[in-house]
Amino acid sequence: MSKIGRKPVEIPEGVDVQINGTEVKVKGPHGELSFNFKPYVVIKKEDNLIKVEPVNKKDKQARAYWGLTRQLINNMVTGVTKGFEKKLVIEGIGYRAQVQNKKLIMQLGYSHPVEMEIPDDLKVEVEGTTVIKVWGIDKYKVGQYAALIREKRLPNPYKGKGIRYEDEVLRLKPGKAGVK
């Protein structure tokens, strides 16, 4: 039995959920998301709850998609009501970022500035010059874009320079020991 799959998803006020065959559409104050689920699960809407059940509880694929489908629907409901945010911190002398004309422009110690297009469904803000905030309603897209930003200059394990998530703990390695 899936512990996550058994929990129903609560639908808050102002959120509309429609289930059409194998598609779930969630519409809320921040936007609209849709998801095509696998035929291994059955999704039922009862009052202000969404329940996900496997077609066959003995089928391994059905059990695997049970909790996944429930969590994806929960993320959609959370996304259209609150949204998702990732913060990245830039550390290093001369490292900075700014947003100009739907582009994120970063100085990361290379001989050229690194430019990234900002997708239409995401909002990117720079606090000061070293904190980048990525906000959107789709959890996957927010995480993916934040990972692409971080990939431009991974944190150095010796000095700690680079781009890291705000809550990421970086364990610094000791440098080379002197030879006597």
N, C-alpha and C positions, 0 to 999 in steps of 0.2 A: 504494500500500500504506500502510495506517495503521500508524505506528510504535507508537502506544499500543494499538491494537486487536490487534496481533500478540502482545503480552505476555500470558501467562496470569495469572490471579488466583490467588494461593495462599490456601488455606483453612487457617487456623491451628487448633490443638487446641481443642476445645470449641465450635466453630462448625459448625452444621448448615445445609447449603444444599440446597434442594429446587427442582427445575425442573419445572413442570407446564404444558405447552403454551406459552403466551406469558407465564407468570408465574414470577418468581424470588422465593423466600422465603428469607431469611437469619435464622437464630436463633442468638443468642450469649449470653454472660453478662450483657450490659446490656439486652437486649431483642430484639425481632423487627421486621424491616422486610420489606416486599414491594414489588415493582416489576413492572408490565406493560410488556414491551418490544414494539417494532414487529416485524412479520413480515419485515423486511428482513434480520434476522440470525438465526443459529442458535447456540444456547448449548449447549455440551457439558460434562459433568462427568466428569473422568477422575482417579481416585484423589483427591488433595488439590489438584487444579487445576481451574479453570474456564476454558474456552477459548471465545472469541467469534469467529465467522466470518460474513462476509456471504454472503447467498444467491447473489448475482451480483456478482462483483468489478468488472464494467463499469458497473453501475448507480450513478449519482451518489448517490441517496438511501441505498442500501445502504452505500456507503463512508462517508457522513456519519454514519450510525447505528452503524457498526462500533466506532469509538473511543469514542463517547459511551456506548454500552451497556456496554462493558468498564469504563469509568471509573465509571459509576454503580454497577455491581456491586462494584467495588473500594471505593468509598465506603461501601457498605452493610456490607461485611465489616469495614472499619476502624471504622465507627460502632458495631457491636455488640460489638467487642472493646475498643477504646480510647475511643471517643466523640470529639466535636469540641468545641472551646472557642474562644470569641471574647472578648477583653477590650476594654472601652471605658474611656476615661479622661475624666473631667469636669474641665474647667479653667475657673476663673472665681471671683471672690469671691462667697461665699454660695451657690455651686452645690453641691448634694449629692444623694445618693440613699440610699434605704433600702428594704428589703423588708418588707411587712406583709401577712399573710393572702393569700398568692398574688397580691399586687399589688406592682409596682415603683412607688414614689413618689419623684418627683424635683423638687427646687427648682432651676429653671433661669433665674431672673431675671424670670419672668412674675409677674403679680399673683396667680396661683393655682398650687398644686402640680400637676404633670403626673402622672397615674396611668395605668398600663398593666397590664392583666391578664396574668399569666404563664400560658402554655399548659401543660397537664398533662404533656406529654412533654418539657418543658424545665426545667432548673434554673437559677435566677438567684441569684447571691450578690453582696453588696456588700462589698468589702474597704475598710476605713476608711470614708470617706464619698464617695470620688471614683473608685473603680475598680469597674466592673461586670463580672462574669464570667457569660457565658451558656454553658451546657453542655447537650449533648443527643446523641442517637445519629444523628439525621438532619441531614446537613451543610446541606441546603437550608433547613430550618426554623431552625437555629442562625443562619445567615447572614442570613436574612430578618428574624428578630426583632432581631438586632443592628443591622441597617440601619434598622428602625423606631425603635429607641431613638435612634440617631444623628440621625435625621430631626427629632426633637423640638427640637434646638438644634444646627444645623450649625456647624462651627468658623468663627469670624470670621477672614477673611484679613488683617485689620489688627491686631487685638489677640491673636488666638489663643484667645479664649474660646469655649466650647461643648463638644460631645461629639465625640471622635474615637476611632478605633481605636488600640490600643496601639502598633502598628507603623507607623502612618500618619505620614508626614513632612509637616508643614505649613509651607509657604513663606510667610512674612509679607511683605505688601506695604509699601512705604514710605508714610508718611502724606503729607498735602498739604503741599507746600513753602510756606514763608512768603513773602508778597509784600512787596517793598521799595519 
